[in-house]
């Protein structure tokens, strides 16, 4: 069974925390503020070889090829479906996480 653990960000622990996680999440609201974001979290997840699940908005849509090197989702049902799939399929997590490493 998968468990959820929320890690509080700190400069000193960021790399260690990134090395501990299995799935990177990038939920964003649908507003003008998001359009000015650079998508650094998605870039970090890819650099660490992690599969990411991102809101289908803003620069994430330019950084992620849905189902290839991450997932772009809209709505609670899609978030839940993709997260359940990733939680139950370690091979899928590896394949998606490794896609940008190749």
C-alpha distances in whole Angstrom, upper triangle without the diagonal:
4,7,10,13,17,19,23,25,28,30,30,26,25,25,23,21,21,20,17,15,14,15,18,19,23,23,27,29,32,35,38,36,34,36,38,34,34,30,30,26,26,28,26,23,25,27,24,22,19,19,20,20,23,25,28,31,33,33,29,31,33,31,28,28,26,23,25,24,22,22,24,23,25,24,21,20,20,18,16,16,16,13,11,13,12,9,8,12,12,16,16,15,18,21,21,21,23,26,28,28,30
4,7,10,13,16,19,21,24,27,26,23,22,22,20,17,17,17,14,12,10,11,15,15,19,20,24,26,29,32,35,33,30,33,34,31,30,27,26,22,22,25,23,19,22,24,20,19,16,16,17,17,20,22,25,28,30,29,26,28,30,27,25,26,23,21,23,22,19,19,22,21,23,22,19,19,18,16,14,14,14,11,9,11,10,6,8,11,11,15,15,13,16,19,18,18,21,23,25,25,28
4,6,10,13,16,19,22,24,24,20,20,21,18,15,16,16,13,11,11,12,14,15,18,19,23,25,28,31,33,31,29,32,33,29,30,26,25,22,22,24,22,19,22,24,21,20,17,17,17,17,20,22,25,27,29,29,26,28,30,28,25,27,25,23,25,23,21,20,22,21,23,22,19,19,19,16,14,16,16,12,11,14,13,9,11,14,14,18,18,15,18,21,20,19,23,25,26,26,29
4,7,10,13,16,19,22,22,18,18,19,17,14,14,15,12,10,10,10,12,12,15,16,19,22,25,27,30,28,26,29,30,26,27,23,23,19,20,22,20,17,20,22,19,19,16,16,15,15,17,19,23,25,26,27,23,26,28,26,24,26,23,22,24,22,19,19,20,19,21,20,17,18,18,15,13,16,15,11,12,15,13,10,13,16,16,19,18,16,19,21,20,19,22,24,25,26,29
4,6,10,13,15,18,18,15,15,16,14,11,13,14,10,9,11,11,12,13,16,16,20,22,26,28,30,28,25,29,29,26,26,23,22,18,19,22,19,17,20,21,18,19,16,17,16,16,18,20,24,26,27,27,24,27,29,26,25,27,25,24,26,23,21,21,22,21,23,22,19,21,21,17,16,19,18,14,15,18,16,13,16,18,18,21,21,17,20,23,21,20,23,25,25,26,29
4,7,9,13,16,16,13,13,15,14,10,12,14,11,10,12,12,12,11,14,14,17,20,23,25,27,24,23,26,26,23,23,20,19,16,18,20,17,16,20,21,18,19,16,17,16,16,17,19,23,24,25,25,22,25,27,25,24,26,25,25,26,23,21,20,21,21,22,21,19,21,21,17,17,20,19,15,17,20,17,15,19,21,20,23,22,19,21,24,22,20,24,25,25,26,29
4,6,9,12,13,10,9,12,11,7,10,12,10,9,12,13,12,12,14,16,18,21,25,26,27,24,23,26,25,22,22,20,18,15,17,19,16,15,19,19,16,18,16,17,16,17,18,20,24,24,25,24,22,26,27,24,24,27,26,26,26,24,21,22,23,23,24,24,22,24,24,20,20,23,21,18,20,22,19,18,21,22,21,24,23,20,21,24,22,20,23,25,25,25,28
4,7,10,11,9,9,12,12,9,11,14,13,12,16,16,14,14,15,16,18,21,24,25,26,23,22,25,24,21,21,19,17,15,18,19,16,16,20,20,18,21,18,20,18,19,19,21,25,25,25,24,23,26,28,25,25,28,28,28,29,25,23,24,24,24,25,25,23,26,26,22,22,25,24,20,23,25,22,21,25,26,24,27,26,23,24,27,25,22,26,27,26,27,30
4,7,9,7,6,10,11,8,10,13,13,13,16,16,14,14,14,16,18,20,24,24,25,21,20,23,22,19,19,17,14,12,16,17,14,14,18,18,16,19,17,19,18,19,19,20,24,24,23,22,21,25,26,23,24,27,27,27,28,24,22,23,24,24,25,26,25,27,26,23,24,26,24,21,24,26,23,22,26,27,25,28,26,23,24,26,24,21,24,26,24,25,28
4,5,5,6,9,10,9,11,14,14,15,19,19,16,17,18,19,21,23,27,27,27,24,23,25,24,20,20,19,16,14,18,18,15,16,20,19,17,20,19,22,20,22,22,24,27,26,25,24,24,27,28,25,26,29,30,30,30,27,25,26,27,27,29,29,28,31,30,26,27,30,28,25,28,29,26,25,29,29,27,30,29,25,26,29,26,23,26,28,26,26,30
4,6,5,8,10,10,12,14,15,16,20,20,18,19,19,21,22,25,28,28,28,24,23,25,23,20,19,18,15,14,18,17,14,16,19,17,16,20,19,22,21,23,23,25,28,27,26,24,23,27,27,24,26,29,30,31,30,26,25,27,27,29,30,31,30,33,32,28,30,32,29,27,30,31,28,27,31,31,28,30,30,26,26,29,27,23,25,27,25,24,28
4,6,8,8,10,12,13,14,16,20,21,19,20,21,24,25,28,31,31,31,28,27,29,27,24,23,21,18,17,20,19,16,18,20,18,17,20,20,23,23,25,25,28,30,30,29,27,26,30,30,27,28,31,32,32,31,28,27,29,30,31,33,34,33,35,34,30,31,33,31,28,31,32,28,28,31,31,28,30,30,26,26,29,27,24,26,28,26,25,29
4,6,5,6,9,10,11,13,16,17,16,18,19,22,23,27,30,30,31,27,26,28,27,23,22,21,17,15,18,18,14,15,18,17,15,18,17,20,20,22,23,25,28,29,28,26,25,28,29,25,26,29,29,30,29,25,24,26,27,28,30,31,30,32,31,27,28,30,27,25,27,28,25,24,27,27,25,27,27,23,23,26,25,21,23,26,24,23,27
4,6,5,6,9,10,11,14,15,13,15,16,19,20,24,27,27,28,24,23,25,23,20,19,17,14,12,15,14,11,12,15,13,12,15,14,17,17,19,19,22,25,25,24,22,21,25,25,22,22,26,26,26,26,22,21,23,24,25,27,28,27,30,28,24,26,28,25,22,25,26,23,22,26,25,23,25,25,21,21,24,22,18,20,23,21,20,24
4,5,5,6,9,10,14,15,13,16,17,20,22,26,29,30,30,27,25,27,25,21,20,18,14,13,15,14,10,11,13,11,9,13,13,16,16,19,20,23,26,26,25,23,21,25,25,21,22,25,25,25,24,21,20,22,24,26,28,30,29,31,29,25,27,28,25,23,25,26,22,22,25,24,22,23,23,19,19,21,20,16,18,20,19,18,21
4,6,5,7,9,13,14,14,17,19,22,24,28,31,32,32,29,27,29,28,24,23,21,17,15,17,17,13,13,15,14,11,14,14,17,18,20,22,25,28,28,28,26,24,27,27,24,24,27,27,27,26,22,21,24,26,27,30,31,29,31,29,26,26,28,25,22,25,25,21,21,24,23,20,23,23,19,19,22,21,17,19,22,21,19,23
4,5,5,7,10,12,11,13,16,18,21,24,27,29,30,27,24,27,26,22,21,19,16,13,15,16,12,11,15,14,11,13,12,15,15,17,19,22,25,26,25,24,22,25,26,22,22,25,25,24,24,21,19,21,23,24,26,27,26,27,26,22,23,25,22,19,21,22,19,18,21,21,19,21,21,17,18,21,19,16,19,21,20,19,23
4,5,6,9,9,9,12,14,17,19,23,26,27,28,25,23,25,24,20,19,16,13,11,12,12,9,8,11,10,7,10,9,12,12,15,16,20,22,23,23,21,19,22,22,19,19,21,22,21,21,17,16,18,20,22,24,25,24,26,24,21,22,23,20,18,20,21,17,17,20,20,17,19,18,15,15,18,16,13,15,17,16,16,20
4,6,8,11,11,14,17,20,23,26,29,31,32,29,26,28,28,24,22,19,17,14,15,14,11,10,12,11,7,9,9,12,14,17,19,22,25,26,26,24,21,24,25,21,20,23,23,22,21,18,17,20,22,24,27,28,27,28,26,23,23,24,21,19,21,21,17,17,19,19,16,17,18,14,14,17,16,12,14,17,16,15,19
4,7,10,11,14,17,19,23,26,29,31,32,30,27,29,29,25,24,21,18,15,16,17,13,12,14,14,10,12,10,13,14,17,19,22,25,27,27,25,23,26,26,23,22,24,24,22,22,19,18,20,22,23,26,27,25,26,25,21,21,23,20,17,19,19,16,14,17,17,14,17,17,14,14,17,17,14,16,19,19,18,21
4,6,7,10,13,16,19,23,26,28,29,27,24,27,27,23,22,18,17,13,14,15,12,10,12,13,10,10,8,10,11,13,15,19,22,23,24,23,20,22,24,20,19,21,20,19,19,16,15,16,19,20,22,23,21,22,21,18,18,19,16,13,15,16,12,12,15,15,13,15,15,11,12,15,14,12,15,17,17,17,20
4,7,10,13,16,20,23,26,28,30,28,25,27,27,24,22,19,18,14,14,15,13,10,12,13,10,9,6,7,9,11,14,18,20,22,23,22,19,21,22,19,17,19,18,16,16,14,13,14,17,18,21,22,20,20,19,16,16,16,13,11,13,13,9,8,11,11,9,12,11,8,9,12,11,9,12,15,16,16,19
4,6,10,13,16,19,22,24,26,24,21,23,24,21,20,16,15,12,11,13,12,8,10,13,10,10,6,5,6,7,11,14,17,19,20,19,15,18,19,16,14,16,15,14,14,12,10,11,13,14,17,18,17,17,15,12,13,14,11,8,11,11,8,8,12,11,10,13,11,8,10,12,10,9,12,14,15,16,19
4,7,10,13,17,19,21,23,21,18,20,20,17,16,12,12,8,8,10,9,6,9,11,10,10,6,6,4,6,8,12,14,16,17,16,13,15,17,14,12,15,14,14,15,12,9,10,12,13,16,17,16,18,16,12,14,15,12,10,14,14,11,12,15,15,14,16,14,10,13,14,11,10,13,14,14,16,19
4,6,10,13,16,18,20,18,15,18,19,15,15,12,12,8,8,12,11,9,12,14,13,13,10,9,6,5,6,9,12,14,15,15,11,14,16,14,13,15,14,15,16,13,10,10,10,11,13,14,13,15,13,10,12,14,11,9,13,14,12,13,16,17,16,18,16,13,16,17,14,13,16,17,17,19,22
4,6,10,13,15,16,14,11,14,15,12,12,9,10,7,7,11,11,10,12,15,15,15,12,11,7,6,4,6,10,10,11,11,9,12,14,12,11,15,14,15,16,14,11,10,9,10,12,13,13,16,14,11,14,15,13,12,16,17,15,16,20,20,20,21,18,16,18,19,15,15,18,18,17,19,22
4,7,10,12,15,13,10,13,15,12,14,11,13,10,11,14,15,13,16,19,18,19,16,14,10,8,6,5,9,9,11,12,10,13,15,15,14,16,15,17,19,17,13,11,10,9,9,10,11,14,12,9,12,15,13,12,16,17,16,17,21,21,22,23,20,18,21,22,18,18,21,21,20,23,26
4,7,9,11,10,7,10,12,10,12,10,13,11,12,15,16,16,18,20,21,21,18,17,13,11,8,6,8,8,9,11,10,12,15,15,15,17,16,19,20,19,15,14,11,10,10,11,12,15,14,12,15,17,16,16,19,21,20,21,24,25,25,27,24,22,24,24,21,21,24,23,22,25,28
4,6,9,9,7,10,12,12,14,13,16,15,15,19,20,19,21,24,25,25,22,20,17,14,11,8,10,8,10,13,12,14,17,17,17,20,19,21,23,22,18,16,13,12,10,11,12,16,15,14,17,19,18,18,22,23,22,24,27,28,28,30,27,25,28,28,24,24,27,27,26,29,31
4,7,8,7,9,12,12,15,14,17,17,17,20,22,21,23,25,26,27,24,22,18,16,12,9,9,7,9,12,12,13,16,17,17,19,18,21,23,22,19,17,13,12,10,11,14,17,16,15,18,20,19,20,23,24,24,26,29,29,30,31,28,26,29,29,25,26,29,27,26,30,32
4,6,6,7,10,11,14,15,18,18,18,21,23,23,24,27,28,29,26,25,21,19,15,12,12,9,9,13,14,15,17,19,19,22,21,24,26,25,22,20,17,16,14,15,17,20,19,19,22,24,23,24,27,28,27,29,32,33,33,34,31,29,32,32,28,28,31,29,28,31,34
4,5,5,7,10,13,14,17,18,19,21,23,24,25,27,28,29,27,26,22,20,17,14,14,10,9,12,14,15,17,18,20,23,23,26,27,26,23,22,18,18,17,18,21,24,23,22,25,27,26,26,30,31,30,32,35,35,35,36,33,31,33,33,29,29,32,30,28,31,34
4,5,6,7,11,12,15,16,17,19,20,21,23,25,26,27,25,25,21,19,16,14,15,11,10,12,14,15,17,18,20,23,23,26,27,25,22,21,18,19,17,19,21,24,23,21,25,27,25,25,29,30,29,30,34,34,34,35,32,30,32,32,28,28,30,29,27,30,33
4,5,5,9,9,12,13,13,16,17,18,20,22,23,24,22,21,17,16,12,10,11,8,6,8,10,12,13,14,16,19,19,22,23,21,19,18,15,15,15,16,18,21,20,18,22,24,22,22,26,27,25,27,30,30,30,31,28,26,28,28,24,24,27,25,24,27,29
4,6,8,10,13,14,15,16,19,20,20,22,24,25,23,22,19,18,14,12,12,8,5,7,10,11,12,14,16,18,19,22,23,21,19,18,16,16,16,18,21,24,22,20,24,26,24,24,28,28,27,29,32,32,32,33,29,28,29,29,25,25,27,25,24,27,29
4,7,9,12,14,15,15,18,19,20,22,24,25,24,23,20,19,16,15,15,11,8,9,12,13,13,14,17,20,21,25,25,23,21,21,18,19,19,21,24,26,24,23,26,28,26,26,30,30,29,31,34,34,33,34,31,29,30,30,26,26,28,26,24,27,29
4,6,8,10,11,12,14,16,17,18,20,21,20,20,17,16,13,13,13,10,7,7,9,12,12,12,15,18,19,22,22,20,18,18,16,17,18,20,22,25,23,21,24,26,23,23,27,28,26,28,31,30,30,31,28,25,27,27,23,22,24,23,21,23,26
4,6,9,9,9,11,14,14,15,18,19,18,18,15,16,13,13,14,12,8,6,8,11,10,10,13,16,18,21,20,18,16,17,16,18,19,22,23,26,23,21,25,26,23,23,27,27,25,27,30,29,29,29,26,24,25,25,21,20,22,21,18,20,23
4,6,6,7,9,10,11,13,15,16,15,14,12,12,10,11,12,10,8,6,6,9,9,8,10,14,15,18,17,14,13,14,13,15,17,19,21,23,20,18,22,23,20,20,24,23,21,23,26,26,25,25,23,20,21,21,18,17,19,18,15,18,21
4,5,5,6,9,10,10,12,14,14,14,12,13,12,14,15,14,12,9,9,13,12,10,12,16,17,19,19,15,14,16,15,18,20,22,23,25,23,20,23,24,21,21,24,24,22,23,27,26,24,25,23,20,21,21,18,16,18,18,15,17,20
4,5,5,6,9,10,11,12,11,12,9,11,10,12,14,14,13,11,9,13,13,11,12,15,16,18,17,14,12,14,14,16,18,20,20,22,20,17,20,21,18,17,21,21,18,20,23,22,21,22,20,17,18,19,16,14,16,16,14,16,19
4,5,5,6,9,10,11,9,9,7,9,8,11,12,12,12,9,7,10,11,7,8,12,13,14,14,10,9,10,11,14,16,19,19,21,18,16,19,20,16,16,19,19,16,18,22,20,19,20,18,15,16,16,13,11,14,13,11,14,17
4,6,5,6,9,10,10,11,9,12,11,14,15,15,14,10,9,12,11,8,9,13,15,16,15,11,11,13,14,17,20,22,23,25,22,20,22,23,19,19,23,22,19,21,24,22,21,21,19,16,17,17,14,12,13,13,10,12,15
4,5,5,6,9,9,11,10,13,13,16,17,18,16,14,12,15,15,11,12,16,17,18,17,13,12,15,16,19,21,24,24,25,23,20,22,23,20,19,22,22,18,20,23,22,20,21,19,16,16,17,14,11,13,14,11,12,16
4,5,5,6,5,7,6,10,11,14,16,17,17,14,12,15,15,11,11,14,15,15,14,10,9,12,14,16,19,21,21,23,20,17,19,20,16,15,19,18,15,16,19,18,16,17,15,12,12,14,11,8,11,12,10,11,15
4,5,5,6,7,8,11,12,16,17,18,17,14,12,14,13,10,9,12,13,14,12,8,8,12,14,17,20,23,23,24,21,19,21,21,17,17,20,19,16,18,20,18,16,16,15,12,11,12,9,7,8,8,6,8,11
4,5,8,10,11,15,15,19,20,21,19,16,15,17,16,12,13,15,17,17,15,11,12,16,18,21,24,26,27,28,25,22,24,24,21,20,23,22,18,20,23,21,18,18,17,14,13,14,12,9,9,11,8,8,11
4,6,9,11,14,16,19,21,22,21,19,16,19,19,15,15,17,18,18,16,12,13,16,18,21,24,26,26,27,24,21,23,23,20,18,21,20,17,18,20,19,16,16,16,12,11,13,12,8,9,11,10,9,13
4,7,9,13,15,19,20,22,22,19,16,18,18,14,13,15,16,15,13,9,10,14,17,19,23,25,25,25,22,20,22,21,18,17,19,18,14,16,18,16,13,13,12,9,8,9,8,4,5,8,7,7,10
4,6,10,12,16,18,20,20,18,15,17,17,14,12,14,14,13,12,9,9,11,14,17,20,22,21,22,19,17,18,18,14,13,16,15,11,13,15,14,11,12,11,7,8,9,7,4,7,9,9,10,13
4,7,10,14,15,17,18,17,13,15,16,13,10,11,11,10,9,7,5,8,11,13,17,19,18,19,16,14,15,15,11,10,13,12,8,11,13,12,10,11,9,6,7,8,5,4,8,9,10,11,14
4,6,10,12,14,15,14,10,12,14,11,9,11,10,10,10,8,5,6,8,11,14,16,16,17,14,11,13,14,10,10,13,13,10,12,15,14,14,14,12,9,11,12,8,8,11,11,11,14,16
4,7,9,12,14,13,10,11,14,12,9,11,9,10,11,10,6,5,6,7,10,12,12,13,10,8,10,11,8,8,11,11,10,12,15,14,15,16,13,11,14,14,10,11,14,14,14,17,19
4,6,8,10,10,7,9,11,10,8,11,9,11,13,11,8,6,5,6,9,11,12,14,11,9,12,13,10,11,15,15,13,15,18,18,19,20,16,14,17,17,13,14,17,16,16,19,21
4,6,8,10,7,8,12,12,10,13,11,13,15,14,11,8,6,5,6,9,10,12,10,9,12,14,12,13,16,17,16,18,21,21,22,23,19,18,21,20,17,17,20,19,19,22,24
4,7,9,7,6,10,11,9,11,9,12,14,14,11,8,5,5,6,9,12,14,11,11,14,15,13,15,18,18,17,20,23,22,23,24,20,19,22,21,17,18,21,19,19,22,24
4,7,6,6,9,11,11,13,12,16,17,16,14,12,8,9,9,12,15,17,14,14,17,18,16,18,21,21,21,23,26,26,26,27,23,22,24,23,20,20,23,21,20,24,25
4,6,6,8,10,11,13,14,17,18,17,15,14,11,12,12,15,18,20,18,17,21,22,19,21,24,24,23,25,28,28,28,28,25,23,25,24,21,21,23,21,20,23,25
4,5,5,6,9,12,13,16,16,15,13,13,11,13,15,18,20,22,19,18,22,22,20,21,24,24,22,25,28,27,27,27,24,22,23,22,19,19,21,18,17,20,22
4,5,5,6,9,10,13,13,11,10,9,8,10,12,16,18,19,16,15,19,19,16,17,21,20,19,21,24,23,23,23,20,18,20,19,15,15,18,16,14,18,20
4,6,6,7,8,12,13,12,10,10,7,10,12,15,18,19,16,16,19,19,16,18,22,21,20,23,25,24,24,24,20,19,21,19,16,17,19,16,15,19,20
4,6,8,10,14,13,12,11,12,10,14,16,19,22,23,19,19,22,22,19,21,24,23,22,25,27,25,25,25,21,21,21,20,16,17,18,15,14,17,19
4,7,9,12,11,9,9,10,10,14,16,20,21,23,19,18,21,21,18,19,23,21,19,22,25,23,23,22,19,18,18,17,13,14,15,12,10,14,16
4,6,8,8,6,6,7,7,11,14,17,19,20,16,15,18,18,15,16,19,18,16,19,21,20,20,19,16,15,16,14,11,11,13,11,10,13,15
4,6,5,6,6,7,8,12,15,18,20,20,16,16,19,18,14,17,19,17,16,20,21,19,19,18,15,15,16,13,10,12,13,10,10,14,15
4,6,7,6,5,6,9,12,15,17,16,13,13,16,14,11,14,16,14,14,17,19,17,18,17,13,13,15,13,10,12,14,11,13,16,17
4,6,6,5,8,10,14,17,18,16,13,13,15,13,10,12,14,12,11,15,16,14,15,13,10,11,12,10,7,11,12,10,12,15,16
4,6,8,10,13,17,20,21,20,16,16,18,16,13,15,17,14,13,17,18,15,15,13,10,11,11,8,6,9,10,7,9,12,12
4,7,10,13,17,20,21,21,17,16,18,17,13,15,17,15,13,16,18,15,15,13,10,10,10,8,5,6,8,5,6,10,11
4,7,10,14,16,17,17,14,12,15,14,10,11,14,13,11,14,16,14,14,14,10,9,11,10,6,7,10,9,9,12,14
4,6,10,13,14,14,10,9,12,11,8,10,13,11,10,14,16,14,15,15,12,11,13,12,9,11,14,12,13,16,18
4,7,10,12,13,9,9,12,12,9,11,15,14,13,16,18,18,19,19,15,15,17,16,12,14,17,15,16,19,21
4,7,9,9,6,6,10,10,8,10,13,13,13,16,18,18,20,20,17,16,19,18,15,17,20,18,19,22,24
4,7,8,6,7,10,11,11,13,15,16,16,18,21,21,23,24,20,20,23,22,19,21,24,22,23,26,28
4,6,6,6,9,10,11,12,14,16,17,18,20,22,24,25,22,21,25,24,21,23,26,25,26,29,31
4,6,5,6,9,10,11,12,14,15,16,18,20,22,24,21,20,24,24,21,23,26,25,26,29,31
4,5,5,6,9,10,11,12,14,15,17,18,21,23,19,19,23,23,21,22,26,25,27,29,31
4,5,5,6,8,10,11,12,14,16,16,19,20,17,17,20,20,17,19,23,22,23,26,27
4,6,5,6,9,10,11,12,14,16,18,19,16,15,19,19,16,18,21,21,22,24,26
4,6,5,6,8,10,10,12,14,17,19,16,15,19,20,17,19,22,22,24,26,28
4,6,5,6,9,10,11,12,15,17,14,14,18,18,16,18,21,21,23,25,27
4,5,5,6,9,10,11,13,14,11,11,15,14,12,14,17,17,19,21,23
4,5,5,6,9,10,12,14,11,10,14,15,13,14,17,18,20,21,23
4,5,5,6,9,11,14,12,11,15,16,15,16,19,20,22,24,25
4,6,5,6,9,11,8,9,13,13,12,14,17,17,20,22,23
4,5,5,7,9,6,6,10,11,10,11,14,15,17,18,20
4,6,7,10,9,8,11,13,13,13,16,18,20,21,23
4,6,9,9,9,12,14,14,15,17,19,22,22,24
4,5,5,7,9,10,11,12,14,16,19,19,20
4,5,5,6,9,10,10,12,14,17,17,18
4,5,5,6,9,10,10,12,15,15,16
4,5,5,6,8,10,11,14,15,15
4,6,5,6,8,10,13,13,15
4,6,5,6,8,11,11,12
4,6,5,6,10,10,10
4,6,5,8,10,11
4,6,7,8,10
4,6,5,7
4,6,6
4,6
4
